[in-house]
Amino acid sequence: MIGNILKIVFLGVIGFAGLVYLTAPEDKLKPRAKVDENNLNIVTLPSHYEFVNDTFYTKKQDLFKKGETSYIIIANHDSLVVLNELYKYTNKKVVLVANVSRTPWVIKKLAVDGKLEELYKDSKIKIVNDSNGEIVKALGSNDIMQNKYFIYKVLADGKIKKLSTGTVKLDALQKGISKEEIKASNEAIAKALN
């Protein structure tokens, strides 16, 4: 009896590991061609966006309007924990991008999507679930260090300028982060939005 239960548990673990392996994405973050950071433009961005906690897609022209300045912040793993409170530190138009394209599909569906919904349920800044990596590729970003973030400015003429790169506390998502550290990180990010 116990032997049969152990076999079932063992086969379940092997099956789950196999499913994660089979659904792991190929190296999607490497751009097909080298992206020149000096020539970034909204033209190369995807035409539609899927926001966390929203059932509708948003068109690019509704998100980035001609004549308006806005910001794009690509957030990797740990920086997602900090940026959900950025709205308290700036009133500038910011679009957050959750860089989760390298996460296996099964893990995205079981954990990542739910965690993003939970983190951003009260945030006033919208966050794009970039599950296929299209935004990251269009901006030429291939750095997936878990505690990094990247800030871009979308100019009124549609050009995109990379402003800065920063880091937050390593393992902030798993081990937690203090309110003081969140405040300090958000103040630094808000200051970079110039």
Secondary structure by P-SEA (a helix, b strand, c coil): caaaaaaaaaaaaaaaaaaaaaaccccccccccccccccccccccccccccccccccccccccccccccbbbbbbcccccccccccccccccbbbbbcccccccaaaaaccaaaaaaaacccccbbbbccccaaaaaaaccccccccbbbbbbbccccbbbbccccccccccccccccaaaaaaaaaaaaaacc
